[in-house]
Amino acid sequence: MYAPERHQQILATARADGRVDVNRLAEDLDVTPETIRRDLTVLERHGLVRRVHGGAIPVERLGFEPGIADRETRFAGEKERVAKAALDELPDGGAVILDAGTTTVRLAELLPSDRELTVVTHALPVAMVLAMRPNITLHLVGGTVRGRTLAAVGSWAERELADIHADVAFLGTNGLSVEHGLTTPDLAEAAVKRALVANARRTVVLTDHSKIGRVEFAHVVPLSQVDTIITDSGVEPELVEELEAAGPRVVTA
C-alpha cells in the first residue's frame, strides 16, 4: 500500500472510531509503528488529525462532545469490564458518588442488591437506574441539566455537594493525561467534578483506553488527587507506568 492510500485509510479509521492507535494501525496495515508515526505527522501537518499519546484523533472531534446516545455503543465491551472491576472499590456500606457518564451508568446497573448503599448523583441516567432499588438510598443533586450529558451543573449542584462526605467518588472523564490530569469539554461539568472529588475520601476514575492521552478544554483535577484509575487492557503498558508514577494506582480490566 502506498503512503497516500495509508493516509486515507488512517483518516477514515480515525473519523469512524474517534481515535487511532499506532500499534493497532501498524498491525492492520502491515507496516512498522515508525511508519505509522510518520504518517500521522504528515496528517497532522495537513491539519487533519491531532497527535496524542500513542495515536491521534481527527480534528473534527476537537472541542466536540458526543451525546449519551453516541457514547453508549462506543467501546461497550471495555466499559462493561471497567464497571465490573469497579465493584471491587465499593465500600461494604456507606456512601458513594456516581458521576455522569456511560460507564458510571453501567456501574449503577451492576451495584449489588445485597448491600445497603447511599448513592449521590447529579446524573439523571444514573438516578433512573437506581430510583426503585430497595437497598439504595438515592440522593439526586439538582441544578441546571445539560442536554449532552443529562447531568445537573451550576452553583446549586456545587452547593449541595459541599454538604456531603462520601466514601468513594466514581468519576468518568473525557480526557486523562499525565500532564493535564482529568479534563472535560465543559467548564460547568468540570466544576461539578471537582466538587465530587473534594467531598469524597477516595476518587476512582473509570475510563476506557481511548480517553487516555486526550486533553479536553476544561481542567478538572491533577492525577495527584486521583486514588485509582480503572481502564481496559487496550491501554499501552508504558503509559500505565507513567500514570502510576504520577500517583494513582492503575487497574486494567
Secondary structure by P-SEA (a helix, b strand, c coil): ccaaaaaaaaaaaaaacccccaaaaaaaacccaaaaaaaaaaaaaaccccccccccccccccccccccccccccaaaaaaaaaaaaccccccbbbbbbcccaaaaaaaaaccccbbbbbbbccaaaaaacccccccbbbbbbccccccccccccaaaaaaaaaccccbbbbbbcccccccccccccaaaaaaaaaaaaaccbbbbbbccccccccccccccccccccbbbbcccccaaaaaaaaaabbbbbcc
